[in-house]
Amino acid sequence: MKVIAPGKVLFTGAYAVIEGAPAIVIAVDRYAKADSTARIASPSAEIRAAFGSELAPKVDSMPLYESGTKIGLGSSAAALAAALGADAASRGEDLLNRATRDRLFEQARAAHAAGQKGGSGVDIAASIYGGVNRYQVAKDGTANIEPFALPESLVFSVYWSGVSARTVDLRAAVDALRSQSSVVWNAIFRDLSGESFAACDALAAGDVPKFILAATRFEMALAKLGDAANAPIVPPSFRALNAIAQRESAVFFPSGAGGGDIGIFLGTRCESVTFKEEAKHLDMRRIPLHIDSLGVRVVSSRSPSAKVN
């Protein structure tokens, strides 16, 4: 039995989602593929946490890489979701059944957190459920996942920076800031959380300009967090492209923890020639992606996809 699980792109909510703010996450059409008829000898920490001493299905997550390099599309979450999905499908479970998905999500979320030493589970939600979702963790630790429909007037594109980032290291720098200067940390996270809520509310109302404004303010808070934590959350190349995007009533910032990986352009029209030329000058390459609407599934399943502009 062969099963695929999609990767993800995060709009807003990075870092703040761990503290209970909502995030907007999109599943994309690059996949990890698991094969229940083959077994993996050296599984990842996340898959090992899920399967223990039991041999896990073999997983190919290279479509979520570029030239052998991780690019920030949630490859570890997608690989874990595909492995657990293949195991469940081989037992005859229907991966499109909501109850099955809810169980797989909880199982994958716990294993991913164990393997990554923390995290919110937002990547797992994209890989299991697919589509566009508002994701929020309640005070009791439960996750609330609500499907979203993106307004037609919202345009977004994804760029690969050419630099792979380690989320664990960036998160450690942010945790260190919290210990060293709680006043600064609290002020920044108030901004991150506030703009995460504002972005979700605007998107739910279909107000794209208001959403872009909230996303712009979210980017400013991300940059402040990186500066305060002495971590490259918003690298210079991202800041340069964001300066151009803002002149076009748009915004450009890291999709996720930052430090490299991918960035996302959000606007009401496509990037200008000036933006594209600067991106090329900075060795940042546009990655063609589509929204994956079905999430984890047996490989023979086919889903309609929405085009990423």
FIDREN-811195 format. One record per residue: residue number from 0; residue in three letters; x, y, z of N, C-alpha, C in turn. Coordinates in steps of 0.2 Angstrom, whole numbers, padded with zeros to 4 digits. Last residue first. Layout:
<rs>
  pavo  drenro    n.x    n.y    n.z   ca.x   ca.y   ca.z    c.x    c.y    c.z
   NUM     ALA      X      Y      Z      X      Y      Z      X      Y      Z
...
</rs>
This chain:
<rs>
  pavo  drenro    n.x    n.y    n.z   ca.x   ca.y   ca.z    c.x    c.y    c.z
   308     ASN  -0003   0157  -0038  -0001   0161  -0043   0006   0163  -0043
   307     VAL  -0007   0140  -0036  -0004   0146  -0033  -0001   0150  -0038
   306     LYS  -0023   0133  -0040  -0017   0135  -0042  -0014   0141  -0038
   305     ALA  -0030   0119  -0032  -0030   0126  -0033  -0023   0129  -0035
   304     SER  -0034   0103  -0038  -0029   0107  -0034  -0031   0114  -0036
   303     PRO  -0043   0088  -0034  -0042   0094  -0038  -0038   0098  -0034
   302     SER  -0035   0072  -0032  -0038   0078  -0029  -0038   0083  -0034
   301     ARG  -0035   0054  -0031  -0034   0060  -0035  -0038   0066  -0032
   300     SER  -0028   0039  -0025  -0033   0045  -0024  -0031   0051  -0028
   299     SER  -0017   0031  -0026  -0022   0031  -0031  -0027   0036  -0031
   298     VAL  -0011   0032  -0013  -0008   0036  -0019  -0013   0036  -0025
   297     VAL  -0021   0036   0000  -0018   0031  -0004  -0017   0034  -0011
   296     ARG  -0017   0051   0009  -0022   0047   0006  -0018   0042   0002
   295     VAL  -0018   0067   0018  -0015   0060   0017  -0020   0056   0014
   294     GLY  -0026   0080   0008  -0021   0078   0013  -0019   0071   0012
   293     LEU  -0034   0087  -0002  -0036   0081   0001  -0032   0078   0007
   292     SER  -0029   0098  -0009  -0035   0099  -0005  -0037   0092  -0001
   291     ASP  -0015   0107  -0011  -0017   0101  -0010  -0023   0101  -0006
   290     ILE  -0011   0121  -0021  -0014   0119  -0015  -0017   0112  -0015
   289     HIS   0005   0121  -0029  -0003   0121  -0030  -0005   0119  -0023
   288     LEU   0020   0129  -0034   0016   0125  -0030   0008   0126  -0031
   287     PRO   0036   0133  -0040   0029   0132  -0042   0025   0127  -0037
   286     ILE   0046   0144  -0032   0044   0137  -0032   0037   0136  -0034
   285     ARG   0058   0156  -0037   0051   0154  -0036   0050   0147  -0037
   284     ARG   0073   0158  -0028   0070   0155  -0034   0063   0154  -0033
   283     MET   0086   0169  -0025   0080   0166  -0023   0076   0164  -0029
   282     ASP   0098   0177  -0028   0098   0169  -0029   0092   0166  -0025
   281     LEU   0096   0190  -0029   0098   0187  -0022   0098   0180  -0022
   280     HIS   0092   0191  -0042   0099   0194  -0040   0101   0191  -0033
   279     LYS   0080   0186  -0041   0085   0182  -0045   0092   0185  -0043
   278     ALA   0074   0196  -0033   0074   0189  -0031   0079   0185  -0034
   277     GLU   0075   0207  -0042   0079   0207  -0036   0079   0200  -0033
   276     GLU   0066   0202  -0052   0073   0203  -0054   0077   0204  -0048
   275     LYS   0054   0202  -0045   0057   0196  -0048   0064   0196  -0050
   274     PHE   0052   0216  -0042   0053   0211  -0037   0056   0204  -0039
   273     THR   0052   0221  -0055   0057   0223  -0051   0058   0218  -0045
   272     VAL   0040   0215  -0060   0046   0213  -0063   0052   0215  -0059
   271     SER   0030   0211  -0046   0032   0215  -0051   0038   0212  -0054
   270     GLU   0019   0198  -0041   0025   0201  -0040   0027   0205  -0047
   269     CYS   0001   0200  -0044   0007   0196  -0044   0013   0201  -0043
   268     ARG  -0010   0207  -0032  -0008   0206  -0039  -0001   0203  -0038
   267     THR  -0012   0208  -0019  -0018   0208  -0022  -0016   0207  -0030
   266     GLY  -0001   0197  -0009  -0003   0203  -0012  -0010   0203  -0015
   265     LEU   0013   0190  -0002   0006   0190  -0002   0004   0197  -0004
   264     PHE   0026   0178  -0003   0024   0184  -0006   0016   0184  -0005
   263     ILE   0036   0169   0008   0030   0170   0004   0028   0177   0003
   262     GLY   0051   0159   0008   0047   0165   0009   0041   0165   0005
   261     ILE   0060   0144   0014   0056   0148   0010   0053   0154   0012
   260     ASP   0076   0144   0021   0071   0140   0019   0066   0144   0014
   259     GLY   0080   0156   0033   0082   0154   0027   0075   0150   0024
   258     GLY   0075   0160   0045   0082   0158   0045   0084   0156   0038
   257     GLY   0058   0154   0049   0063   0158   0046   0070   0156   0046
   256     ALA   0047   0146   0053   0052   0149   0058   0057   0154   0055
   255     GLY   0036   0152   0041   0038   0147   0046   0043   0150   0051
   254     SER   0041   0159   0028   0035   0155   0029   0037   0150   0034
   253     PRO   0047   0176   0029   0048   0169   0030   0041   0165   0031
   252     PHE   0039   0188   0018   0042   0186   0024   0043   0179   0024
   251     PHE   0032   0202   0010   0036   0196   0009   0039   0194   0015
   250     VAL   0017   0210   0004   0022   0209   0009   0026   0202   0008
   249     ALA   0010   0225  -0004   0011   0218  -0003   0016   0217   0003
   248     SER   0011   0237  -0011   0005   0235  -0006   0005   0228  -0005
   247     GLU   0023   0239  -0016   0018   0236  -0021   0011   0234  -0017
   246     ARG   0031   0242  -0006   0030   0248  -0011   0024   0246  -0016
   245     GLN   0032   0230  -0001   0028   0235   0003   0026   0241  -0002
   244     ALA   0041   0223  -0010   0034   0221  -0009   0029   0226  -0006
   243     ILE   0053   0230  -0007   0050   0231  -0013   0042   0229  -0013
   242     ALA   0055   0225   0006   0055   0233   0005   0051   0234  -0002
   241     ASN   0055   0212   0005   0049   0214   0008   0049   0222   0007
   240     LEU   0068   0210  -0001   0062   0209  -0005   0056   0212  -0002
   239     ALA   0076   0214   0010   0076   0218   0004   0070   0216   0000
   238     ARG   0072   0204   0020   0070   0211   0021   0071   0215   0015
   237     PHE   0077   0193   0013   0070   0193   0014   0068   0200   0016
   236     SER   0091   0196   0014   0088   0195   0008   0080   0195   0008
   235     PRO   0093   0196   0029   0094   0202   0025   0090   0201   0018
   234     PRO   0081   0185   0037   0087   0187   0034   0087   0193   0030
   233     VAL   0072   0184   0051   0071   0187   0044   0078   0189   0041
   232     ILE   0080   0176   0060   0073   0174   0058   0071   0177   0051
   231     PRO   0094   0174   0065   0092   0177   0058   0085   0174   0056
   230     ALA   0095   0180   0082   0094   0174   0077   0091   0177   0070
   229     ASN   0094   0188   0093   0101   0187   0089   0101   0181   0085
   228     ALA   0082   0191   0098   0085   0184   0100   0092   0183   0097
   227     ALA   0080   0204   0093   0081   0203   0100   0084   0196   0102
   226     ASP   0079   0200   0079   0084   0205   0081   0086   0204   0089
   225     GLY   0068   0191   0079   0075   0189   0077   0080   0194   0080
   224     LEU   0058   0200   0083   0060   0194   0087   0067   0192   0086
   223     LYS   0058   0209   0073   0060   0212   0080   0062   0206   0084
   222     ALA   0053   0201   0063   0060   0204   0062   0062   0206   0069
   221     LEU   0041   0198   0068   0045   0193   0067   0052   0196   0067
   220     ALA   0035   0211   0067   0036   0208   0074   0041   0202   0073
   219     MET   0035   0213   0054   0038   0217   0058   0040   0214   0065
   218     GLU   0026   0202   0050   0033   0202   0048   0037   0207   0052
   217     PHE   0014   0208   0056   0017   0201   0058   0024   0201   0056
   216     ARG   0012   0219   0048   0014   0220   0055   0016   0214   0058
   215     THR   0009   0211   0036   0014   0216   0036   0017   0217   0043
   214     ALA  -0003   0205   0040   0003   0201   0038   0009   0205   0038
   213     ALA  -0011   0216   0041  -0010   0212   0047  -0003   0208   0046
   212     LEU  -0011   0220   0028  -0009   0224   0033  -0007   0221   0039
   211     ILE  -0017   0209   0022  -0010   0210   0020  -0007   0215   0025
   210     PHE  -0030   0210   0028  -0026   0204   0029  -0019   0205   0028
   209     LYS  -0035   0221   0022  -0034   0221   0030  -0029   0215   0032
   208     PRO  -0035   0217   0009  -0031   0223   0011  -0029   0223   0018
   207     VAL  -0045   0206   0010  -0038   0205   0008  -0033   0211   0010
   206     ASP  -0057   0201   0018  -0054   0208   0018  -0047   0207   0016
   205     GLY  -0065   0190   0022  -0063   0191   0015  -0060   0198   0013
   204     ALA  -0066   0186   0034  -0071   0191   0032  -0070   0193   0025
   203     ALA  -0055   0178   0036  -0062   0175   0037  -0067   0180   0034
   202     LEU  -0045   0187   0035  -0046   0182   0030  -0053   0179   0030
   201     ALA  -0047   0194   0047  -0048   0198   0040  -0049   0193   0035
   200     ASP  -0045   0185   0056  -0051   0188   0056  -0052   0191   0049
   199     CYS  -0031   0181   0054  -0036   0176   0053  -0043   0179   0052
   198     ALA  -0025   0194   0056  -0024   0191   0050  -0030   0186   0049
   197     ALA  -0028   0195   0070  -0030   0200   0065  -0030   0197   0058
   196     PHE  -0021   0185   0076  -0028   0185   0076  -0031   0190   0071
   195     SER  -0008   0189   0072  -0010   0182   0070  -0018   0182   0070
   194     GLU  -0007   0201   0079  -0007   0201   0071  -0009   0194   0069
   193     GLY  -0006   0196   0092  -0012   0201   0090  -0013   0201   0082
   192     SER   0005   0188   0092  -0001   0185   0093  -0007   0190   0091
   191     LEU   0015   0198   0089   0014   0192   0085   0007   0189   0086
   190     ASP   0013   0207   0100   0012   0209   0093   0011   0203   0089
   189     ARG   0016   0198   0111   0009   0202   0111   0008   0204   0104
   188     PHE   0029   0195   0108   0024   0190   0107   0017   0193   0107
   187     ILE   0035   0207   0112   0035   0205   0105   0030   0200   0103
   186     ALA   0032   0208   0125   0030   0213   0121   0030   0211   0114
   185     ASN   0039   0196   0130   0031   0197   0131   0029   0202   0126
   184     TRP   0052   0199   0127   0049   0193   0124   0041   0194   0124
   183     VAL   0055   0210   0136   0055   0210   0128   0051   0205   0125
   182     VAL   0052   0203   0148   0049   0210   0146   0049   0210   0139
   181     SER   0061   0193   0149   0054   0191   0148   0050   0197   0146
   180     SER   0076   0190   0145   0072   0196   0145   0065   0195   0144
   179     GLN   0080   0176   0146   0085   0182   0148   0081   0189   0149
   178     SER   0070   0168   0143   0073   0167   0149   0077   0173   0151
   177     ARG   0067   0172   0130   0062   0172   0135   0065   0172   0142
   176     LEU   0079   0170   0124   0077   0177   0125   0072   0177   0130
   175     ALA   0078   0156   0123   0084   0159   0127   0082   0166   0129
   174     ASP   0068   0154   0114   0067   0152   0121   0072   0155   0126
   173     VAL   0075   0159   0103   0069   0162   0105   0067   0160   0113
   172     ALA   0084   0149   0102   0086   0156   0103   0081   0160   0105
   171     ALA   0076   0138   0099   0081   0138   0106   0083   0145   0107
   170     ARG   0071   0141   0087   0067   0140   0093   0071   0141   0099
   169     LEU   0083   0139   0080   0079   0146   0080   0075   0146   0086
   168     ASP   0085   0125   0081   0090   0131   0083   0087   0137   0084
   167     VAL   0074   0120   0076   0076   0118   0083   0080   0124   0085
   166     THR   0075   0123   0062   0069   0126   0066   0071   0125   0074
   165     ARG   0087   0127   0052   0086   0123   0058   0081   0126   0062
   164     ALA   0087   0130   0034   0087   0133   0041   0085   0127   0046
   163     SER   0095   0132   0019   0091   0128   0024   0092   0130   0031
   162     VAL   0095   0143   0006   0098   0142   0012   0093   0138   0017
   161     GLY   0087   0146  -0005   0094   0143  -0006   0098   0141   0000
   160     SER   0075   0151  -0004   0080   0156  -0002   0087   0153  -0004
   159     TRP   0061   0150  -0014   0066   0146  -0010   0072   0150  -0010
   158     TYR   0045   0157  -0013   0052   0158  -0015   0056   0154  -0011
   157     VAL   0028   0158  -0018   0033   0155  -0014   0040   0155  -0017
   156     SER   0014   0169  -0019   0019   0165  -0022   0025   0163  -0017
   155     PHE  -0003   0174  -0019   0003   0172  -0016   0008   0168  -0020
   154     VAL  -0017   0185  -0019  -0012   0182  -0023  -0006   0180  -0019
   153     LEU  -0034   0186  -0017  -0027   0185  -0013  -0023   0182  -0018
   152     SER  -0046   0186  -0023  -0042   0192  -0024  -0035   0191  -0021
   151     GLU  -0053   0175  -0018  -0050   0174  -0025  -0045   0180  -0026
   150     PRO  -0049   0170  -0001  -0052   0175  -0006  -0049   0175  -0013
   149     LEU  -0049   0153   0004  -0045   0159   0003  -0049   0164  -0002
   148     ALA  -0058   0146   0016  -0058   0147   0009  -0054   0153   0008
   147     PHE  -0053   0134   0029  -0053   0141   0027  -0054   0141   0019
   146     PRO  -0057   0123   0042  -0055   0124   0035  -0057   0131   0033
   145     GLU  -0049   0122   0058  -0055   0125   0054  -0053   0126   0047
   144     ILE  -0045   0114   0072  -0043   0115   0065  -0049   0116   0061
   143     ASN  -0038   0115   0088  -0044   0117   0084  -0042   0118   0077
   142     ALA  -0030   0104   0099  -0029   0108   0093  -0036   0109   0090
   141     THR  -0027   0104   0117  -0031   0102   0111  -0030   0107   0105
   140     GLY  -0021   0111   0128  -0017   0107   0123  -0020   0104   0117
   139     ASP  -0029   0119   0135  -0028   0112   0138  -0024   0108   0133
   138     LYS  -0029   0131   0128  -0025   0130   0134  -0024   0123   0137
   137     ALA  -0027   0126   0110  -0031   0128   0116  -0026   0128   0122
   136     VAL  -0020   0131   0095  -0020   0126   0101  -0023   0129   0107
   135     GLN  -0026   0132   0079  -0025   0135   0085  -0025   0130   0091
   134     TYR  -0027   0135   0062  -0025   0131   0067  -0023   0134   0073
   133     ARG  -0036   0136   0048  -0035   0140   0053  -0033   0135   0059
   132     ASN  -0031   0129   0032  -0034   0128   0038  -0032   0134   0043
   131     VAL  -0033   0122   0016  -0031   0128   0020  -0035   0128   0026
   130     GLY  -0028   0105   0012  -0032   0111   0011  -0029   0117   0014
   129     GLY  -0025   0092   0024  -0025   0095   0017  -0028   0102   0017
   128     TYR  -0024   0083   0035  -0031   0086   0033  -0031   0089   0026
   127     ILE  -0010   0080   0036  -0016   0075   0038  -0022   0077   0034
   126     SER  -0003   0091   0033  -0001   0084   0030  -0007   0079   0031
   125     ALA  -0008   0101   0042  -0008   0102   0034  -0007   0095   0031
   124     ALA  -0005   0095   0054  -0012   0097   0052  -0013   0097   0045
   123     ILE   0009   0095   0055   0005   0089   0055  -0002   0090   0052
   122     ASP   0011   0109   0056   0013   0105   0050   0010   0099   0049
   121     VAL   0006   0111   0069   0003   0114   0063   0005   0111   0057
   120     GLY   0012   0107   0081   0008   0102   0077   0005   0105   0070
   119     SER   0020   0114   0088   0013   0115   0089   0009   0110   0086
   118     GLY   0035   0110   0098   0031   0111   0092   0024   0111   0093
   117     GLY   0046   0097   0105   0042   0103   0105   0038   0104   0098
   116     LYS   0057   0089   0100   0057   0092   0106   0053   0098   0107
   115     GLN   0055   0082   0089   0057   0088   0088   0058   0092   0094
   114     GLY   0050   0069   0093   0055   0069   0089   0059   0076   0088
   113     ALA   0038   0074   0100   0044   0070   0104   0050   0070   0100
   112     ALA   0031   0080   0090   0033   0084   0096   0039   0081   0100
   111     HIS   0028   0069   0083   0032   0074   0080   0035   0079   0085
   110     ALA   0020   0061   0091   0027   0058   0089   0031   0064   0086
   109     ALA   0009   0069   0093   0013   0068   0098   0020   0065   0097
   108     ARG   0005   0070   0079   0007   0076   0083   0011   0075   0089
   107     ALA   0002   0057   0076   0007   0060   0073   0010   0066   0076
   106     GLN  -0009   0055   0084  -0004   0051   0085   0003   0054   0082
   105     GLU  -0018   0065   0080  -0016   0065   0087  -0010   0061   0088
   104     PHE  -0020   0061   0066  -0017   0068   0068  -0014   0068   0075
   103     LEU  -0025   0049   0067  -0019   0049   0065  -0016   0056   0066
   102     ARG  -0038   0053   0073  -0033   0048   0077  -0026   0049   0074
   101     ASP  -0043   0060   0062  -0042   0063   0069  -0037   0059   0073
   100     ARG  -0043   0051   0052  -0039   0056   0052  -0037   0060   0058
    99     THR  -0053   0042   0057  -0047   0040   0056  -0042   0045   0056
    98     ALA  -0064   0052   0057  -0062   0049   0063  -0055   0046   0063
    97     ARG  -0065   0054   0043  -0063   0060   0048  -0061   0057   0054
    96     ASN  -0058   0045   0030  -0063   0045   0035  -0061   0050   0041
    95     LEU  -0048   0043   0021  -0052   0049   0020  -0058   0050   0025
    94     LEU  -0042   0031   0024  -0039   0037   0026  -0043   0044   0025
    93     ASP  -0049   0018   0031  -0051   0022   0026  -0047   0029   0028
    92     GLU  -0040   0003   0035  -0043   0009   0037  -0044   0014   0031
    91     GLY  -0033  -0009   0032  -0039  -0008   0029  -0043  -0002   0031
    90     ARG  -0020  -0009   0036  -0024  -0013   0040  -0032  -0012   0038
    89     SER  -0014  -0001   0027  -0013  -0008   0026  -0017  -0012   0030
    88     ALA  -0018   0011   0032  -0021   0009   0026  -0020   0002   0025
    87     ALA  -0009   0012   0043  -0017   0012   0044  -0020   0009   0038
    86     ASP   0003   0013   0036   0002   0008   0041  -0006   0007   0042
    85     ALA   0001   0025   0029   0002   0018   0025   0001   0012   0030
    84     GLY   0000   0034   0039  -0006   0033   0035  -0005   0026   0031
    83     LEU   0012   0034   0045   0007   0032   0049   0001   0030   0044
    82     ALA   0019   0039   0033   0021   0032   0036   0015   0030   0041
    81     ALA   0013   0051   0031   0013   0046   0026   0015   0039   0029
    80     ALA   0017   0058   0043   0010   0057   0041   0009   0051   0036
    79     LEU   0031   0058   0042   0028   0055   0047   0020   0053   0046
    78     ALA   0032   0066   0030   0035   0059   0031   0032   0055   0036
    77     ALA   0027   0078   0035   0024   0074   0029   0026   0067   0029
    76     ALA   0036   0082   0045   0029   0080   0046   0025   0076   0041
    75     SER   0047   0083   0038   0047   0078   0043   0040   0077   0045
    74     SER   0044   0094   0028   0046   0087   0026   0045   0082   0032
    73     GLY   0039   0107   0027   0037   0102   0032   0038   0095   0031
    72     LEU   0046   0115   0019   0039   0113   0017   0036   0108   0022
    71     GLY   0060   0119   0019   0055   0121   0024   0048   0120   0022
    70     ILE   0069   0112   0011   0068   0119   0010   0062   0122   0014
    69     LYS   0084   0102   0012   0077   0104   0015   0076   0111   0013
    68     THR   0092   0097  -0003   0092   0101   0003   0085   0102   0005
    67     GLY   0093   0090  -0015   0095   0086  -0009   0095   0090  -0003
    66     SER   0087   0099  -0024   0094   0097  -0025   0097   0094  -0018
    65     GLU   0075   0102  -0012   0078   0105  -0018   0085   0103  -0019
    64     TYR   0061   0092  -0005   0068   0095  -0005   0070   0098  -0012
    63     LEU   0050   0085  -0007   0050   0091  -0002   0057   0094  -0001
    62     PRO   0054   0074  -0014   0050   0079  -0017   0049   0085  -0013
    61     MET   0060   0066  -0003   0064   0070  -0008   0060   0075  -0012
    60     SER   0054   0056   0005   0052   0063   0006   0056   0068   0001
    59     ASP   0049   0040   0006   0053   0045   0001   0050   0052   0002
    58     VAL   0049   0028   0018   0046   0034   0016   0051   0038   0011
    57     LYS   0043   0012   0023   0049   0016   0020   0045   0022   0017
    56     PRO   0035   0009   0039   0035   0009   0031   0041   0013   0029
    55     ALA   0045   0003   0053   0040   0008   0050   0040   0007   0042
    54     LEU   0046  -0010   0065   0048  -0007   0058   0043  -0003   0055
    53     GLU   0045  -0006   0082   0041  -0009   0076   0044  -0006   0070
    52     SER   0049   0001   0092   0054  -0005   0090   0051  -0008   0084
    51     GLY   0041   0016   0088   0045   0012   0093   0049   0007   0090
    50     PHE   0033   0023   0080   0033   0016   0079   0037   0012   0084
    49     ALA   0035   0037   0084   0028   0034   0082   0028   0027   0082
    48     ALA   0048   0038   0085   0044   0040   0091   0037   0037   0090
    47     ARG   0053   0036   0072   0054   0031   0078   0050   0032   0084
    46     ILE   0048   0047   0066   0045   0041   0064   0046   0035   0070
    45     GLU   0056   0057   0072   0049   0057   0073   0045   0050   0071
    44     ALA   0069   0053   0069   0067   0053   0076   0059   0053   0077
    43     SER   0068   0042   0054   0069   0048   0058   0067   0048   0065
    42     PRO   0075   0025   0053   0069   0030   0053   0071   0037   0056
    41     SER   0083   0014   0045   0085   0020   0050   0080   0025   0049
    40     ALA   0076   0005   0037   0081   0003   0042   0083   0008   0048
    39     ILE   0059   0003   0033   0065   0008   0033   0069   0005   0039
    38     ARG   0051  -0008   0021   0052  -0006   0028   0059  -0002   0028
    37     ALA   0037  -0010   0010   0045  -0010   0012   0046  -0007   0018
    36     THR   0024  -0010   0010   0027  -0016   0008   0034  -0016   0009
    35     SER   0020   0003   0012   0019  -0002   0018   0022  -0009   0016
    34     ASP   0028   0017   0008   0026   0011   0005   0026   0006   0011
    33     ALA   0025   0035   0007   0026   0029   0011   0024   0023   0007
    32     LYS   0030   0051   0001   0027   0044  -0001   0029   0039   0004
    31     ALA   0027   0068   0003   0031   0062   0005   0027   0056   0004
    30     TYR   0025   0080  -0010   0023   0075  -0005   0028   0070  -0003
    29     ARG   0018   0095  -0015   0024   0091  -0014   0023   0086  -0009
    28     ASP   0006   0104  -0015   0007   0098  -0019   0014   0095  -0020
    27     VAL   0002   0109   0002   0004   0110  -0005   0006   0104  -0008
    26     ALA  -0009   0116   0014  -0006   0110   0011  -0004   0111   0004
    25     ILE  -0007   0130   0024  -0009   0128   0018  -0005   0122   0016
    24     VAL  -0012   0139   0039  -0008   0134   0035  -0011   0131   0029
    23     ILE  -0012   0152   0050  -0015   0150   0044  -0010   0145   0040
    22     ALA  -0015   0151   0068  -0010   0151   0062  -0014   0149   0056
    21     PRO  -0019   0159   0083  -0020   0155   0077  -0015   0156   0072
    20     ALA  -0009   0157   0099  -0012   0161   0094  -0014   0157   0087
    19     GLY  -0003   0149   0108  -0010   0149   0108  -0013   0153   0103
    18     GLU   0011   0148   0107   0008   0151   0113   0001   0152   0113
    17     ILE   0013   0143   0095   0015   0139   0101   0012   0142   0107
    16     VAL   0010   0153   0087   0005   0147   0087   0007   0143   0093
    15     ALA   0020   0162   0086   0014   0163   0091   0010   0158   0091
    14     TYR   0029   0155   0077   0031   0156   0084   0025   0157   0088
    13     ALA   0018   0160   0064   0024   0157   0066   0026   0159   0073
    12     GLY   0007   0166   0060   0006   0162   0066   0013   0159   0068
    11     THR   0003   0165   0042   0004   0169   0048   0004   0164   0054
    10     PHE   0006   0154   0032   0005   0161   0030   0007   0165   0037
     9     LEU   0016   0140   0028   0013   0144   0033   0012   0151   0031
     8     VAL   0014   0126   0018   0016   0133   0018   0013   0137   0024
     7     LYS   0018   0108   0017   0014   0114   0020   0018   0121   0018
     6     GLY   0016   0092   0009   0020   0097   0013   0015   0103   0015
     5     PRO   0005   0078   0010   0007   0084   0007   0012   0088   0012
     4     ALA   0007   0061   0008   0005   0066   0013   0008   0072   0010
     3     ILE   0002   0045   0001   0006   0051   0000   0003   0056   0006
     2     VAL   0005   0027   0001   0001   0033   0003   0006   0039   0003
     1     LYS   0003   0011  -0005   0007   0017  -0005   0003   0023  -0004
     0     MET   0004  -0006   0000   0000   0000   0000   0004   0006   0000
</rs>
